[in-house]
Amino acid sequence: MGSIRQVQITFDCAEPERVARFWCEVLGYVVPPPPEGFASWADFDSSLPADRQGSAFACGDPSGVGPRLFFQRVPEGKVVKNRVHLDVRVGTGLVGEERLAALQAECARLVALGAVQERVLVADGFNESCIVMQDVEGNEFCLD
């Protein structure tokens, strides 16, 4: 059996810090301390060549259990549906109206942060309810 490896999830985006800070709020993640010798990430960023400033940002699970999220600036905009997306698990163990209420409450919190609700998929006897959303740059994710 092979060893278990850690993973990092990378987002291509236009504004790495903005998207990273959104996901920090969604997941309870934190921005790590800046590199040694820098008082802040802004100080570190300003030390980079002009074309590299603002090009990347990261955040992670403060408990160290969840994957690190890395955000990198790319020149092209998002044009099609994501091939991979995150499921934010807020309704685990809940069913029916109780689950839908929990999902809707979290949806309202995330909309206030800049997310967009795309559609609600109501339980159909096979799958439980979930809400399809978009982050601040249009990347799809689900409240599950």
N, C-alpha and C positions, 0 to 999 in steps of 0.2 A: 504494500500500500504506500502511495506517495505521501509526502509531507503536506500539511496544510499551509497555504501561502496567504499572506495578507494581500488585500486588493486596495487599489485607489480608484475612485470613480472620477473621470475627467470630463469636464464640460467645455465645449468650444463655445465662446460667447464674445460679445462686443465689449462688455464692461465687467471684467472679472471681479473686481471688488464689490460692485453692486450686487451681482448675482450671488457671490459667496456670502455676503451679509444677509441676504434674503434666506438662503438655506440654513444659515446659523440660527435664525429665528424659527424656521420651520422645525428643525430637528433638535434644537437645544445644543448645537455644536458651538465651538469656540475657535477664535483665531489664535494660533500659537504665538508665543512671544517672538519679537523680531530677532534677526540674527545678532550674534554677539557683536558689540561695538556700536549698535544702533539703538537709539531711545524709542523709536517707533518704526512701524512699517513705512510710514510716509518718508521718514529720514532715509531708510534703506532704498526706497523707490527713487528718491531724488538723486541717489548716488549712481544710479544706472545710466547708461547712454539714453539719450532722448527717445530713440525709437523702441527702447525696451521698457520705458516707464509705463506703469499701469498695465503691463502685458500679462500678469499672472497674479493669482491670489489663492489661498488655501484655507481650509478649516478642518477641524476634526472633532471627533467624539471625545468629550472631556474624560470619559471613563476608559478610553482606549479600546473599547470593544468594537465599535462601528468603523467602517472604512473612512479613510481620509478622503475629502473632496478637494479636487484641484480644478481651478478655473483658468483657462488660457484664452487670450485674445486671438481671434482669427479674423481675417479680412472679409470673409463672406458672411452674409446673413443666413439665418435659418430659412429654408425654403420648403422642406417636406417634413412629414411626421417622423418623430424619433424612432429609431430601430430598437433602442433600449430606453427604458424609462424607470424611474423610481416609484415604488409603491410605499406611501407613507402609511404605516399601519396604526390607525387610530381606533379602529372598530373591532380589534381582535377579541373574540369571545362573545361579542354582542350579536344579536339577531333582530330581524324585523324593525319595528318602529324605534326601539332603543338604539340600534346600530345606526339607523338613518339619522336620528337626532344627534348622535355623537359626531357623525360625519359632517352634518350641516353646521354644527357649532364650530368645528375646526375649519371648515370651508370659510365661514364668516371671518374668522381670525386671520386666515391667510389672504383673503381678498383685501382686508385692511392693510396688509403688508405689500400689496401690489400684484398678487396672483389674480388669475382670471378663472372663473368657473366655466368649463366648457359644456359639460352635460352630466346629468345624474342617471346612473344606471340602477334601476330599481330591481330588487330581488325577484328572481323569476322561477323559483323552485329548484334551480340547479346552482346558481351563483347568488351570493348575498349582494346587497347594495354596495356601490362604490361611486365616487364622484371623480370624474376626469377633469383635471385642471391644467393650467399653464403657469409657469413661473414668470418672473419679471421680464424675461426675454423670449417667452413663447414656448419654452421647452415643456412638453407634456409630462405630467405625473398623475398618479391616482391617489386619492384618499381611500384607503381600503380598510 
